[in-house]
């Protein structure tokens, strides 16, 4: 069973320094009016933001926040807290638009109903289009005293510098596999062997590990993405272009697939440099080892750079199909078993 959360506990795994910093800011009432939390996808940005929101809106004494039992905490959990607003793209992989920011501004201008502040959590802020980002900048320049704005983004470099400079920054880093495995066992009742495997496959992303533990389809998505990569290496260009068309139809899934491919190619590099103990996809070790033997080291490094560039380009809303087709031209054509 999941252990009970004691009042004042912040049930967040990893990045202890960030948790401690935010706890102290809440206790001392020193939290900035705007907070920018960055880090890789599924690393825990949203989870930390929700815990922080609960602590700020909680009605218990400050040292016991969040208590999880007061009216405010219960309303936040059920999605009915009138002083909290979540803003995110209407569809995963799509842009935040200016209308959403205008609605946010109207919400923030209103006096808090039940709490001492109003909180807006803006998810995937790196996907805000230029008009939306500029609209939010006006709020940051002259924020009402009762406003706390929490922005989540993959990287501060993907956010307007003028917004970054007006925000307190917290950059979350991947968590160690050991901590992830321990948390999966203690809080999600995962079998130790399975927890170790998911922690290794997570790439240090606690959110990914939890989803894989609670939804088998999430883990299957990773397996399918890797199999697609290994199949494409054996295929001719027309077949690759057909796959590129399919990939481009879902930008969010394409982005996740690129991350799985990047980790796989990092494993190839580890095998080539005799650091194979750190290989993530041990289940595909034989295939990865065959790639490592047949792929020149400079080509491996070049493809890793290409995959990283493709991930960055996809965030800038380039033509996804052209990007996928270009990537197919870069994949090696190897004939191996």
Phi, psi and omega in degrees: 000153176289128181293146180297146178270124179282148176306132180093345177287142172250100186285068182237136184261127178083177179048049183304323181299320181291318178299314181298319180298316181287323176300315180296321179296321178292314182299319183269001183056048182240014182289135179298155178293339179226129181237131178246110179258121182239164178152168182302159177303135177068017180281344178124012182301311183292321179299315180294320179297322180290322177294317178299317179300315179299319180294322181289326184266347184301144182265358180282166173307148191303325182286349180253008183271140353279140184275333179081354185238341181292169183301318181297314179298320180292321179292321179297318180296324182272354179085022183240021179283115186290345181258015179233139178224131175257130177237129178204162179306142181295337177220137181304130180091352178264171186274150164284135185245165188296328179300321179295322179289324176297317177298321178297316180300318179296321178297316184290334181286340181285148178291140177306141183271314185236350188236178179275350180213166172246137185237132173241129177250118182251110183271149178055046185293339177296347179264009176289133176286172188300319181296318180294317180296318180292325178295319179293328180302324179297322177294321180291331181288325180224068184285139172300150186296336183270006187263137168232121183247125181244116181254136178244133180209157178294320185205141179297333179293344180267003182246148178308130180305326180292331176283318178301317184292340180261008184237149170280129186257139173227113183255109181279142180244158178304148181265151181294146178304325181298315180294321179296315180298316179299319180292321179298320179291313187285321188256334183243007173057039178274141177300139185308317181295317178294321180298319178297318181294314181294324178297320179293317183287341186288339185066028179084010182258105184299319181298320178296316182299319180295316179296320178295327180285331185257346181221100182305332181296331181293318177292324179295329177298319178295314180301318180294321180296320179292319179296322177300316178301311182294326178291318183296327180300332182269353189264160176279172186295317178303319179294321178297319181293328174297318178295322179299320179298318179294315180301319186290345183289338182228098185297323181295315179291325177299317180297318179294320178298319178299322179293318178297319179294321180296318179295320178299317181287333172294322176298320177301316179298318179298321179291325179289333182255016175059038174244041190290348177295337183266007181299131181280311186267068181299331180296338181248026187301319182298315178295316180296322179294323177295319176298316182298325181285326186264343184261124176297145181304315178301325179291324177297314179297320180295319180291324175300318178294321179297317180295318178296319179295323178295320177299315180294320181295322180297326178291338180269010176061040171290170178297112187296323182291316178298322178296315181295319179294321177298320179295324179298329178288337183271337181296142179291154176249091185246143178253094181221161180271000000 
